[in-house]
């Protein structure tokens, strides 16, 4: 295994040296927007209206163009993560449609933490206002420091007094949770709020009151979204070791194994030899990148940090057959096979009904990682709601790939907490 790793490292080092010798490529940046909110708030319909440049018919036409599964189209409720892409002259936008029902909360948490979301569209039904799952979603994106844009939908079927009352409740809720002002966007303040966002000034939360059927407010919403700035300078990551997060895998007749996802670090070229994993017993297998497609199904030779796409891959060894069911969610394609069983973090307990002590076992959601971990050390004897501490966690079942500085959330029953990874301890 070590000899294979050295060969891969030499290959990547040479690749990176070549990249450093040339001017950085002028590529179109991508941003990812997570669309969240309570069930039946109009998330999928809003995405359909934006991406397909249509209006809804009030009977589910727009959402039918977004949903992936027949049962979703039949029930009108999203149960899985789906993605739609648009591009303008300066930007590629990936809309990540997330489930609103309570029983799919784990799927939604994985989508928010594992898909490298830049912005969160919180969709709120004007008839029902902020509901319990909406509050859960807002708490999640606030924990991960993701900027929020509010989409206030279904104006065409909500009474005017209900619209006004729920708007006031939204303002009060965000004032208490974030100390930020919610600003309803109109023609007078549109330019100012957009310019603030372009300066990474998120002190005010924009709210777009829209109707997907009548088109009220839709044009302003589209212009605002199409002019959102990128938040991460991925060009600084081009020369780092490749780290591709896998979110889906397919077996295509006549092609073989195809995996899709987003490249968090580095640059990957067609023909590169890398590692995929971790598999059972912390194993990695060498693979060849046979071909690359971008998110618009176009063949490309290179994928850069910050870009999404898919690879047709093949095992280097003829003795090892990598099958679709072997690859778990959150697996990586990397050049350095280093995983971690333990990590130290700064943690804040948002809520816990009693006290937390050593050996407590919450579920950690850190990027694409979702696994139960045990507290093996902390700088306080016990923790209660709103306490902060330095905690060392140990994953219970298998080592994972995590990076310093990553924000994470953890849950267990009614317990909720947030943290930042300070240090990682390599798995031997």
C-alpha positions as CSV (number, residue, x, y, z in Angstrom):
1,X,0.0,0.0,0.0
2,X,2.8,2.4,0.9
3,X,4.5,1.9,-2.5
4,X,1.3,2.7,-4.3
5,X,0.8,5.8,-2.3
6,X,4.3,7.1,-3.2
7,X,3.7,6.5,-6.9
8,X,0.5,8.5,-6.6
9,X,2.1,11.3,-4.7
10,X,4.9,11.5,-7.3
11,X,2.2,11.7,-10.1
12,X,0.3,14.4,-8.3
13,X,3.4,16.4,-7.4
14,X,4.4,16.4,-11.1
15,X,0.9,17.4,-12.1
16,X,0.9,20.3,-9.6
17,X,4.4,21.5,-10.7
18,X,3.0,21.7,-14.2
19,X,0.1,23.7,-13.0
20,X,2.3,26.1,-11.1
21,X,4.4,26.8,-14.1
22,X,1.4,28.0,-16.1
23,X,-1.0,30.9,-15.5
24,X,-4.0,29.9,-13.4
25,X,-6.9,28.8,-15.7
26,X,-9.6,31.3,-16.3
27,X,-12.6,29.1,-15.4
28,X,-16.2,30.1,-14.6
29,X,-16.7,29.9,-10.8
30,X,-19.5,27.7,-9.2
31,X,-21.7,28.4,-6.2
32,X,-24.0,25.9,-4.5
33,X,-27.3,27.0,-3.1
34,X,-29.2,24.8,-0.7
35,X,-33.0,25.2,-0.8
36,X,-34.6,24.4,2.6
37,X,-37.9,24.8,4.4
38,X,-40.9,23.0,5.7
39,X,-42.7,20.4,3.6
40,X,-45.2,22.0,1.2
41,X,-43.5,25.4,1.4
42,X,-42.8,25.4,-2.4
43,X,-39.1,24.6,-2.5
44,X,-39.1,22.4,-5.6
45,X,-41.5,24.7,-7.4
46,X,-39.3,27.7,-6.8
47,X,-36.3,25.9,-8.1
48,X,-38.3,24.8,-11.2
49,X,-39.4,28.4,-11.8
50,X,-35.8,29.7,-11.5
51,X,-34.0,27.0,-13.5
52,X,-36.5,26.3,-16.3
53,X,-37.5,30.0,-16.7
54,X,-41.2,29.2,-16.4
55,X,-44.2,30.0,-14.1
56,X,-46.0,27.3,-12.2
57,X,-49.6,26.3,-13.1
58,X,-50.6,25.9,-9.5
59,X,-50.9,22.1,-9.9
60,X,-47.3,21.1,-9.5
61,X,-45.9,21.6,-13.1
62,X,-42.8,23.4,-12.0
63,X,-41.8,21.0,-9.3
64,X,-42.4,18.0,-11.6
65,X,-39.4,19.2,-13.7
66,X,-37.2,19.1,-10.6
67,X,-38.2,16.0,-8.7
68,X,-36.2,12.8,-9.4
69,X,-38.5,10.0,-8.3
70,X,-42.1,9.0,-9.4
71,X,-43.3,8.8,-5.8
72,X,-42.1,12.4,-5.2
73,X,-44.0,13.7,-8.2
74,X,-47.1,11.8,-7.0
75,X,-47.0,13.0,-3.5
76,X,-45.5,16.4,-4.3
77,X,-42.9,16.0,-1.5
78,X,-39.1,15.7,-1.9
79,X,-37.6,12.7,-0.2
80,X,-34.1,12.7,-1.7
81,X,-31.4,15.3,-2.7
82,X,-31.7,16.5,-6.2
83,X,-29.5,19.1,-8.1
84,X,-30.2,21.4,-11.0
85,X,-27.7,23.6,-12.7
86,X,-27.9,26.9,-14.5
87,X,-25.1,29.2,-15.8
88,X,-24.9,32.8,-16.9
89,X,-22.0,34.8,-18.4
90,X,-20.0,34.8,-15.1
91,X,-21.3,32.1,-12.9
92,X,-22.5,28.5,-12.6
93,X,-25.2,27.9,-10.0
94,X,-26.0,24.5,-8.5
95,X,-29.4,24.4,-6.8
96,X,-29.5,21.6,-4.2
97,X,-33.2,20.7,-3.4
98,X,-33.5,19.3,0.1
99,X,-36.3,17.4,1.8
100,X,-38.6,19.3,4.2
101,X,-40.3,16.4,5.9
102,X,-39.2,15.5,9.4
103,X,-38.5,11.9,8.6
104,X,-35.9,13.0,6.0
105,X,-34.0,15.4,8.4
106,X,-30.9,13.2,8.3
107,X,-30.8,13.4,4.5
108,X,-31.3,17.1,4.6
109,X,-28.5,17.5,7.2
110,X,-26.2,15.4,5.0
111,X,-27.0,17.6,2.0
112,X,-26.3,20.9,3.8
113,X,-23.0,19.7,5.4
114,X,-21.8,17.4,2.6
115,X,-22.5,19.3,-0.6
116,X,-20.3,22.4,0.2
117,X,-23.3,24.7,0.3
118,X,-22.5,28.4,-0.1
119,X,-25.9,30.0,0.4
120,X,-29.2,28.8,1.9
121,X,-32.6,29.7,0.4
122,X,-35.1,29.3,3.2
123,X,-38.5,28.9,1.6
124,X,-41.4,29.9,3.9
125,X,-45.1,29.5,2.9
126,X,-47.0,32.8,3.4
127,X,-50.0,30.9,4.6
128,X,-48.3,28.9,7.4
129,X,-45.3,31.1,8.3
130,X,-42.3,29.6,10.1
131,X,-42.9,26.1,11.2
132,X,-41.0,23.6,13.4
133,X,-38.9,22.1,10.6
134,X,-38.2,25.5,9.1
135,X,-36.7,26.4,12.5
136,X,-34.6,23.2,12.5
137,X,-33.3,24.0,9.0
138,X,-32.5,27.6,10.0
139,X,-30.6,26.5,13.1
140,X,-28.6,24.0,11.0
141,X,-27.4,26.6,8.4
142,X,-26.7,29.2,11.1
143,X,-24.6,26.6,12.9
144,X,-22.5,26.1,9.7
145,X,-22.2,29.9,9.1
146,X,-24.1,29.8,5.8
147,X,-25.6,33.1,4.6
148,X,-29.4,33.0,4.4
149,X,-31.8,34.4,1.8
150,X,-35.6,34.1,2.6
151,X,-38.1,33.2,-0.1
152,X,-41.6,34.0,1.0
153,X,-43.9,32.1,-1.3
154,X,-47.6,31.5,-2.3
155,X,-48.6,35.1,-2.1
156,X,-51.3,34.4,-4.7
157,X,-53.3,32.1,-2.3
158,X,-52.6,33.7,1.1
159,X,-54.9,36.4,2.6
160,X,-53.3,39.8,3.0
161,X,-53.7,39.9,6.8
162,X,-52.0,36.5,7.1
163,X,-49.2,37.6,4.8
164,X,-48.6,40.6,7.0
165,X,-48.9,38.7,10.3
166,X,-46.4,36.0,9.2
167,X,-43.9,38.6,7.9
168,X,-43.9,40.2,11.4
169,X,-43.3,36.7,13.0
170,X,-40.4,36.1,10.6
171,X,-38.8,39.4,11.6
172,X,-39.2,38.7,15.3
173,X,-37.8,35.1,15.0
174,X,-34.6,36.3,13.1
175,X,-34.1,39.2,15.5
176,X,-34.0,36.8,18.4
177,X,-31.9,34.1,16.7
178,X,-29.4,36.2,14.7
179,X,-29.8,39.8,15.9
180,X,-30.0,40.6,12.1
181,X,-32.7,42.6,10.4
182,X,-34.9,40.9,7.7
183,X,-35.3,43.3,4.8
184,X,-38.2,42.8,2.3
185,X,-36.7,43.4,-1.1
186,X,-38.3,45.9,-3.4
187,X,-37.1,48.1,-6.3
188,X,-35.9,50.8,-3.9
189,X,-33.5,48.7,-1.8
190,X,-32.6,45.9,-4.2
191,X,-29.3,47.4,-5.5
192,X,-28.1,48.4,-2.0
193,X,-28.7,44.9,-0.5
194,X,-27.1,43.2,-3.6
195,X,-24.0,45.4,-3.3
196,X,-23.8,44.5,0.4
197,X,-23.8,40.9,-0.6
198,X,-21.1,41.4,-3.2
199,X,-18.9,42.9,-0.4
200,X,-19.6,39.8,1.8
201,X,-21.7,42.0,4.1
202,X,-24.5,39.7,5.4
203,X,-25.7,41.9,8.2
204,X,-29.2,42.1,6.7
205,X,-31.2,39.1,5.6
206,X,-33.0,39.7,2.2
207,X,-36.6,38.5,1.9
208,X,-38.2,38.0,-1.5
209,X,-42.0,37.9,-1.4
210,X,-43.0,35.9,-4.5
211,X,-45.7,34.0,-6.3
212,X,-44.5,31.2,-8.5
213,X,-47.9,31.2,-10.3
214,X,-48.4,34.9,-11.0
215,X,-44.7,35.8,-11.2
216,X,-44.8,38.4,-8.4
217,X,-41.3,39.2,-7.3
218,X,-39.7,36.4,-9.3
219,X,-37.6,38.6,-11.6
220,X,-35.9,40.4,-8.7
221,X,-35.2,37.1,-7.0
222,X,-33.6,35.7,-10.2
223,X,-31.4,38.8,-10.7
224,X,-30.3,38.7,-7.1
225,X,-29.4,35.0,-7.2
226,X,-27.6,35.3,-10.6
227,X,-25.4,38.0,-9.1
228,X,-24.4,36.3,-5.9
229,X,-20.6,36.5,-5.2
230,X,-18.4,33.4,-4.7
231,X,-17.5,33.0,-1.0
232,X,-14.5,30.7,-1.3
233,X,-11.4,31.5,-3.4
234,X,-10.9,28.1,-4.9
235,X,-8.0,29.2,-7.1
236,X,-5.9,29.1,-3.9
237,X,-6.7,25.4,-3.7
238,X,-5.8,24.4,-7.3
239,X,-2.3,23.3,-6.3
240,X,-3.3,21.3,-3.3
241,X,-3.6,17.5,-3.3
242,X,-6.8,16.4,-4.9
243,X,-9.8,15.7,-2.7
244,X,-13.0,14.9,-4.5
245,X,-16.2,14.3,-2.4
246,X,-18.5,11.6,-3.9
247,X,-22.2,12.2,-3.6
248,X,-23.6,9.7,-6.2
249,X,-22.5,6.6,-8.1
250,X,-23.9,4.9,-11.2
251,X,-23.2,1.8,-13.3
252,X,-23.7,2.8,-16.9
253,X,-24.1,0.1,-19.6
254,X,-21.1,0.0,-21.9
255,X,-19.2,2.5,-19.8
256,X,-18.8,1.1,-16.3
257,X,-18.6,2.8,-12.9
258,X,-19.4,6.5,-12.9
259,X,-19.2,8.7,-9.8
260,X,-20.3,12.3,-9.3
261,X,-19.6,15.0,-6.8
262,X,-17.6,18.1,-6.2
263,X,-13.8,18.7,-6.1
264,X,-13.0,20.4,-2.8
265,X,-9.2,20.7,-3.3
266,X,-6.7,20.2,-6.1
267,X,-6.9,19.6,-9.8
268,X,-7.8,16.3,-11.5
269,X,-7.0,15.5,-15.2
270,X,-8.2,12.8,-17.4
271,X,-5.8,9.8,-17.1
272,X,-4.7,10.6,-13.5
273,X,-4.1,7.7,-11.1
274,X,-5.6,8.4,-7.7
275,X,-7.1,6.5,-4.7
276,X,-10.7,5.9,-3.9
277,X,-11.9,5.1,-0.4
278,X,-12.0,4.5,2.5
279,X,-13.5,1.1,2.2
280,X,-13.8,-1.6,4.8
281,X,-10.8,-1.9,7.1
282,X,-9.6,1.6,6.0
283,X,-8.6,0.3,2.6
284,X,-8.0,2.5,-0.5
285,X,-7.9,1.3,-4.1
286,X,-6.0,2.8,-7.0
287,X,-8.1,4.0,-9.9
288,X,-7.6,5.6,-13.3
289,X,-9.7,8.6,-14.3
290,X,-10.9,7.4,-17.7
291,X,-13.0,10.4,-18.6
292,X,-14.5,13.6,-17.1
293,X,-17.9,15.2,-17.6
294,X,-18.9,18.6,-16.2
295,X,-22.4,19.2,-14.7
296,X,-23.7,20.0,-18.2
297,X,-22.8,16.6,-19.6
298,X,-19.9,18.0,-21.6
299,X,-16.6,16.1,-21.9
300,X,-13.7,18.0,-20.3
301,X,-10.1,17.1,-19.7
302,X,-9.7,18.7,-16.3
303,X,-11.7,19.4,-13.2
304,X,-10.6,22.2,-10.8
305,X,-11.2,22.8,-7.1
306,X,-14.7,24.2,-6.6
307,X,-16.2,22.5,-9.7
308,X,-18.7,19.7,-9.7
309,X,-18.7,16.9,-12.3
310,X,-18.5,13.1,-12.8
311,X,-15.7,10.6,-13.5
312,X,-15.7,7.3,-15.3
313,X,-13.2,5.3,-13.2
314,X,-11.5,2.0,-13.5
315,X,-9.5,0.0,-11.0
316,X,-5.8,-0.1,-11.8
317,X,-5.5,-3.7,-10.4
318,X,-7.1,-6.4,-12.5
319,X,-7.5,-8.4,-9.3
320,X,-9.7,-5.8,-7.6
321,X,-13.2,-5.0,-9.0
322,X,-14.7,-1.9,-7.5
323,X,-18.5,-2.1,-7.5
324,X,-21.1,0.5,-7.1
325,X,-22.4,-0.9,-3.8
326,X,-18.9,-0.8,-2.2
327,X,-18.8,3.0,-2.3
328,X,-20.5,4.7,0.6
329,X,-21.8,8.2,0.7
330,X,-19.1,10.7,1.4
331,X,-16.3,8.5,0.1
332,X,-13.4,10.4,-1.5
333,X,-11.1,10.4,-4.5
334,X,-7.7,11.5,-3.1
335,X,-4.0,11.4,-3.7
336,X,-3.2,11.0,0.0
337,X,-4.7,8.1,1.9
338,X,-4.9,9.6,5.4
339,X,-7.8,9.1,7.7
340,X,-8.5,10.1,11.2
341,X,-10.2,8.2,14.1
342,X,-9.9,11.1,16.7
343,X,-10.1,14.8,16.5
344,X,-10.0,17.7,18.9
345,X,-12.6,20.5,18.6
346,X,-14.1,23.6,20.2
347,X,-17.7,22.9,20.9
348,X,-20.8,24.8,22.1
349,X,-23.8,22.9,23.5
350,X,-27.0,24.5,22.0
351,X,-29.3,22.3,24.0
352,X,-29.1,19.2,26.3
353,X,-31.9,18.2,28.7
354,X,-29.4,17.1,31.5
355,X,-25.6,17.0,31.5
356,X,-22.9,15.7,29.1
357,X,-19.9,13.8,30.5
358,X,-17.1,11.7,29.0
359,X,-18.2,8.6,27.0
360,X,-21.2,10.5,25.7
361,X,-22.0,9.4,22.1
362,X,-23.6,11.9,19.7
363,X,-23.8,11.7,15.9
364,X,-21.3,14.0,14.1
365,X,-22.2,15.7,10.9
366,X,-18.9,17.2,9.4
367,X,-19.0,17.8,5.7
368,X,-19.9,14.4,4.1
369,X,-19.0,12.6,7.3
370,X,-22.0,11.3,9.3
371,X,-21.0,8.9,12.1
372,X,-21.5,8.3,15.8
373,X,-18.5,9.4,18.0
374,X,-17.6,9.1,21.6
375,X,-16.2,11.9,23.9
376,X,-12.9,10.6,25.2
377,X,-11.7,13.8,26.8
378,X,-12.9,17.3,27.6
379,X,-11.6,20.2,29.6
380,X,-14.6,20.4,31.9
381,X,-16.1,17.7,34.2
382,X,-19.5,18.1,32.6
383,X,-21.4,20.3,30.2
384,X,-24.9,21.7,30.1
385,X,-26.9,23.8,27.6
386,X,-25.0,26.9,26.3
387,X,-21.6,25.7,27.8
388,X,-18.5,25.7,25.7
389,X,-15.5,23.3,25.9
390,X,-12.5,21.7,24.2
391,X,-13.6,18.1,23.4
392,X,-11.7,15.2,21.9
393,X,-14.0,12.9,19.9
394,X,-13.3,9.3,18.7
395,X,-15.3,7.8,15.8
396,X,-16.9,4.6,16.9
397,X,-17.0,2.5,13.7
398,X,-14.4,3.6,11.2
399,X,-11.8,6.4,10.6
400,X,-12.9,9.3,8.4
401,X,-11.4,12.0,6.2
402,X,-11.9,15.4,8.0
403,X,-10.0,18.7,7.7
404,X,-8.9,21.2,10.3
405,X,-11.2,24.2,10.5
406,X,-14.3,22.4,9.4
407,X,-17.5,23.4,11.1
408,X,-19.7,20.5,12.3
409,X,-23.0,19.9,14.1
410,X,-23.8,17.0,16.4
411,X,-27.1,15.6,17.6
412,X,-28.5,12.9,19.8
413,X,-32.2,12.9,20.7
414,X,-33.0,16.4,21.9
415,X,-29.3,17.3,22.2
416,X,-27.8,19.8,19.7
417,X,-24.4,21.2,19.5
418,X,-21.9,22.9,17.1
419,X,-18.2,22.9,16.8
420,X,-15.0,23.5,14.8
421,X,-12.3,20.9,14.2
422,X,-9.0,22.2,15.8
423,X,-6.8,19.2,15.3
424,X,-6.9,15.7,13.8
425,X,-5.1,12.6,15.0
426,X,-4.0,10.2,12.2
427,X,-5.3,6.7,12.3
428,X,-2.5,4.1,12.4
